[in-house]
Amino acid sequence: MAEIRLKLTESEYVNTGKLGSVSWLVDGIHLEDSQDALRVEIRQLSKDVSPAQKAVVEEKRQKLAARITKFHEVADAMMEGIEVNAGTEHADDIRFCGPNVEEHGWEGAHLEEVLDKEAPAEAMCIWMPSSVPHDGASALGLDGLQSEELELRKGQANNCLEKLWQALGHKAIIYHQHFRSADSTWQGTRSKQEALRCRVKIDKCVRSYQRARAAMV
């Protein structure tokens, strides 16, 4: 995505009549990644989560919320007074949220004790040009911003597919070289842990790809 970002930055004023739009869009994509990372951390909390763990989560949520607020302040400046919707809240595909997510995941009852009644930072809507239907974007003069986001999303999707291909290849090697030849409990356990780490990387790539694709369609 770096090459796409550079190319867009060099011509952003011509395309949109604005400076800093590409950097702002990239910040939005990074915020989505940060929300995803925090949701993963919360899903991994045990039912008997400690006060110290709750405090760590709360501090991260506050920092993330501040970043999102700042991002939307820049969005208001970019829109120059144009009224837009609240943004898009991404819903994670439960198939790629890790093992046992149904028992211990985002929808688990024990997380209600961790999260406030108001929307937490990891569930906040983030406004991006793709939040507006294309016809509406044309009427609002947001075609340029949508085109820039589309190119960045293509780069995001390509990066995800490349990382996914690498992670799947690594997982295949683990199964081929280790599980079939595991001649001890220690080696088998270590291989399973390595395979689990691959699964985490794969799920992360898939979720990021799904966010990119949802923004493009």
C-alpha positions as CSV (number, residue, x, y, z in Angstrom):
1,M,0.0,0.0,0.0
2,A,3.0,2.3,0.5
3,E,3.5,2.8,-3.3
4,I,-0.2,3.6,-3.7
5,R,-0.1,6.0,-0.9
6,L,2.9,7.8,-2.4
7,K,1.2,8.1,-5.8
8,L,-2.0,9.4,-4.4
9,T,-0.2,11.9,-2.1
10,E,1.7,13.4,-5.1
11,S,-1.6,14.1,-6.8
12,E,-4.1,14.5,-4.0
13,Y,-4.7,18.2,-4.4
14,V,-5.4,17.8,-8.1
15,N,-7.8,14.9,-7.4
16,T,-9.7,16.3,-4.4
17,G,-8.8,19.9,-4.1
18,K,-7.6,19.1,-0.5
19,L,-4.2,18.6,1.1
20,G,-3.7,15.8,3.7
21,S,-6.6,13.7,2.5
22,V,-4.5,10.6,1.8
23,S,-2.9,10.7,5.3
24,W,-6.3,11.1,6.9
25,L,-7.7,8.1,5.0
26,V,-4.7,6.0,6.0
27,D,-5.3,7.1,9.6
28,G,-8.9,5.8,9.3
29,I,-7.7,2.4,8.1
30,H,-5.2,2.2,10.9
31,L,-7.9,3.1,13.4
32,E,-10.0,0.2,12.1
33,D,-6.9,-2.1,12.7
34,S,-6.6,-0.7,16.2
35,Q,-10.2,-1.4,17.0
36,D,-9.8,-4.9,15.7
37,A,-6.7,-5.5,17.9
38,L,-8.6,-4.3,21.0
39,R,-11.6,-6.5,20.2
40,V,-9.2,-9.5,20.0
41,E,-7.7,-8.6,23.3
42,I,-11.1,-8.4,24.9
43,R,-12.2,-11.7,23.5
44,Q,-9.2,-13.3,25.1
45,L,-10.1,-12.2,28.6
46,S,-11.2,-15.0,30.9
47,K,-14.5,-15.0,32.7
48,D,-12.8,-14.1,36.0
49,V,-11.0,-11.0,34.6
50,S,-9.1,-9.2,37.2
51,P,-9.4,-5.5,38.1
52,A,-5.9,-4.9,36.7
53,Q,-6.9,-6.4,33.4
54,K,-10.0,-4.3,33.3
55,A,-7.9,-1.2,34.0
56,V,-5.6,-2.0,31.1
57,V,-8.5,-2.4,28.7
58,E,-10.2,0.8,29.9
59,E,-6.9,2.8,29.4
60,K,-6.6,1.4,25.9
61,R,-10.2,2.2,25.1
62,Q,-9.8,5.8,26.3
63,K,-6.7,6.3,24.1
64,L,-8.4,4.8,21.1
65,A,-11.5,6.9,21.7
66,A,-9.4,10.0,21.7
67,R,-7.7,9.1,18.4
68,I,-11.2,8.4,16.9
69,T,-12.5,11.8,18.1
70,K,-9.4,13.6,16.6
71,F,-9.9,11.7,13.3
72,H,-13.5,12.8,13.1
73,E,-12.5,16.4,13.8
74,V,-10.2,16.3,10.8
75,A,-13.1,14.7,8.9
76,D,-15.3,17.7,9.7
77,A,-12.6,20.0,8.3
78,M,-12.3,17.8,5.2
79,M,-16.1,18.0,4.6
80,E,-16.2,21.8,5.1
81,G,-19.6,21.8,6.7
82,I,-21.2,19.0,4.7
83,E,-23.6,17.0,6.8
84,V,-22.7,13.2,6.6
85,N,-23.9,10.1,8.4
86,A,-22.3,8.7,11.5
87,G,-20.1,6.2,9.7
88,T,-19.8,2.5,9.5
89,E,-19.6,0.1,12.4
90,H,-17.9,-3.1,11.2
91,A,-19.3,-6.4,12.4
92,D,-16.6,-9.1,12.7
93,D,-17.2,-12.5,11.1
94,I,-17.4,-14.9,14.0
95,R,-15.8,-17.6,11.8
96,F,-12.5,-15.7,11.9
97,C,-12.5,-14.5,15.5
98,G,-10.4,-17.3,17.0
99,P,-11.4,-20.6,18.6
100,N,-14.1,-20.8,21.3
101,V,-15.3,-17.3,20.5
102,E,-18.9,-18.4,21.0
103,E,-18.2,-19.3,24.6
104,H,-15.7,-16.6,25.4
105,G,-16.0,-14.0,22.7
106,W,-17.2,-10.6,22.0
107,E,-20.9,-11.5,22.6
108,G,-20.0,-13.4,25.8
109,A,-22.0,-12.3,28.9
110,H,-18.9,-11.8,31.0
111,L,-17.8,-9.0,28.8
112,E,-20.8,-6.9,29.8
113,E,-19.0,-6.5,33.1
114,V,-15.9,-5.1,31.3
115,L,-17.7,-2.7,28.8
116,D,-19.7,0.4,29.5
117,K,-23.3,0.7,28.4
118,E,-22.2,3.4,25.9
119,A,-20.5,2.3,22.8
120,P,-16.8,1.5,23.7
121,A,-14.0,2.7,21.5
122,E,-13.6,-0.7,19.8
123,A,-17.2,-0.6,18.7
124,M,-17.4,3.1,17.6
125,C,-18.4,4.0,14.1
126,I,-15.6,5.4,11.9
127,W,-16.7,7.8,9.1
128,M,-14.9,7.2,5.8
129,P,-16.0,8.3,2.3
130,S,-17.1,4.7,1.7
131,S,-19.7,5.2,4.4
132,V,-21.7,7.3,1.8
133,P,-23.4,5.5,-1.1
134,H,-21.7,6.4,-4.4
135,D,-24.7,8.3,-5.7
136,G,-24.8,10.4,-2.5
137,A,-21.1,11.0,-2.7
138,S,-21.4,12.4,-6.2
139,A,-24.1,14.8,-5.0
140,L,-21.9,15.9,-2.1
141,G,-18.8,16.3,-4.2
142,L,-17.0,13.4,-2.5
143,D,-16.0,11.5,-5.6
144,G,-12.4,12.4,-5.2
145,L,-12.2,11.2,-1.7
146,Q,-14.0,8.0,-2.5
147,S,-11.6,7.3,-5.4
148,E,-8.6,7.8,-3.1
149,E,-10.1,5.5,-0.5
150,L,-10.8,2.9,-3.2
151,E,-7.2,2.8,-4.3
152,L,-6.0,2.6,-0.7
153,R,-8.5,-0.2,0.0
154,K,-7.1,-2.1,-3.0
155,G,-3.7,-1.8,-1.5
156,Q,-5.0,-3.0,1.9
157,A,-6.7,-6.0,0.3
158,N,-3.6,-6.9,-1.7
159,N,-1.4,-6.7,1.4
160,C,-3.8,-8.9,3.3
161,L,-3.8,-11.5,0.5
162,E,0.0,-11.6,0.4
163,K,0.2,-12.0,4.2
164,L,-2.6,-14.6,4.1
165,W,-0.7,-16.6,1.5
166,Q,2.5,-16.5,3.6
167,A,0.6,-17.5,6.8
168,L,-1.2,-20.4,5.1
169,G,2.1,-21.6,3.6
170,H,3.7,-21.5,7.0
171,K,0.8,-23.4,8.6
172,A,1.0,-26.1,5.8
173,I,4.8,-26.5,6.6
174,I,4.1,-26.9,10.3
175,Y,1.5,-29.7,9.7
176,H,3.7,-31.4,7.1
177,Q,7.1,-31.3,9.0
178,H,6.0,-31.3,12.6
179,F,2.7,-33.0,13.3
180,R,3.4,-36.0,11.1
181,S,6.8,-36.5,12.7
182,A,6.1,-35.4,16.3
183,D,7.7,-38.1,18.3
184,S,7.3,-36.5,21.7
185,T,4.6,-34.8,23.7
186,W,6.8,-31.7,24.0
187,Q,7.4,-31.4,20.2
188,G,3.7,-32.0,19.5
189,T,2.6,-29.3,21.9
190,R,5.1,-26.9,20.5
191,S,3.9,-27.5,17.0
192,K,0.3,-27.0,18.1
193,Q,1.2,-23.7,19.6
194,E,3.0,-22.6,16.5
195,A,0.0,-23.6,14.4
196,L,-2.3,-21.6,16.7
197,R,-0.1,-18.5,16.2
198,C,-0.5,-19.0,12.4
199,R,-4.3,-19.3,12.9
200,V,-4.3,-16.0,14.7
201,K,-2.4,-14.3,11.8
202,I,-4.7,-15.9,9.3
203,D,-7.8,-14.7,11.0
204,K,-6.4,-11.2,11.4
205,C,-5.6,-11.0,7.6
206,V,-9.1,-12.3,6.8
207,R,-10.8,-9.7,9.0
208,S,-8.7,-6.9,7.5
209,Y,-9.5,-8.1,4.0
210,Q,-13.2,-8.2,4.8
211,R,-13.1,-4.6,6.0
212,A,-11.3,-3.6,2.8
213,R,-13.7,-5.5,0.6
214,A,-16.8,-4.1,2.4
215,A,-15.5,-0.6,1.7
216,M,-15.0,-1.3,-2.0
217,V,-18.4,-2.8,-2.8
